Amino acid sequence: MKQGATIADVLASLPEEERFILTLNLLKGMSAAEIAATLGVPQRSVDVVISGGKARLARLLDFPPSV
């Protein structure tokens, strides 16, 4: 991702499903359980998308890895 990219820029570059789930979680404050219930999918699937998506956001924004 280019220097000075914003979270919005990086979110826009993600696949639609991942972007949607991360937006619900990070910007709307919904839990994985709430997202899973809303979308009618297993919570574990949402957990995986959130975990991987947060890691990808950190990489693309050049944040240090979380401990």
C-alpha positions in Angstrom: 0.0 0.0 0.0 1.3 3.5 -0.8 2.8 5.8 1.8 0.2 7.7 3.7 -2.7 5.3 3.0 -5.7 5.7 5.2 -7.7 3.0 6.9 -10.5 3.8 4.4 -8.1 3.3 1.5 -6.9 0.0 2.8 -10.5 -1.2 3.6 -11.5 -0.3 0.0 -8.8 -2.5 -1.3 -10.0 -5.6 0.5 -12.4 -8.2 -1.0 -16.1 -7.2 -0.5 -17.0 -9.8 2.1 -13.9 -9.1 4.2 -14.4 -5.4 3.9 -18.1 -5.7 5.0 -17.4 -7.9 8.0 -14.5 -5.7 9.2 -16.6 -2.5 8.7 -19.4 -4.0 10.9 -16.8 -5.1 13.5 -14.4 -2.1 13.6 -16.6 0.8 12.6 -20.0 -0.3 13.8 -18.8 -2.1 16.9 -20.6 -5.3 16.2 -19.3 -8.5 17.8 -18.5 -11.6 15.8 -21.6 -13.3 17.2 -23.8 -10.4 16.2 -22.3 -10.3 12.7 -22.7 -14.1 12.3 -26.4 -13.9 13.4 -27.1 -11.0 11.0 -25.5 -12.8 8.1 -26.7 -16.2 9.0 -23.2 -17.8 8.9 -21.2 -19.6 11.6 -19.5 -17.4 14.1 -16.2 -19.2 13.6 -16.3 -18.1 9.9 -16.7 -14.5 11.0 -13.9 -14.9 13.7 -11.5 -16.1 10.9 -12.4 -13.2 8.6 -12.0 -10.6 11.5 -8.7 -12.1 12.6 -7.2 -12.4 9.2 -8.6 -9.0 8.1 -7.1 -7.2 11.1 -3.7 -8.8 10.4 -3.9 -7.7 6.8 -4.9 -4.2 7.7 -1.9 -4.0 10.1 0.4 -5.2 7.3 -1.0 -2.8 4.7 -0.8 0.1 7.1 2.7 -0.8 8.2 1.6 -1.2 11.9 3.8 -3.4 14.1 2.3 -6.9 14.6 0.2 -7.3 17.8 1.5 -9.4 20.6 
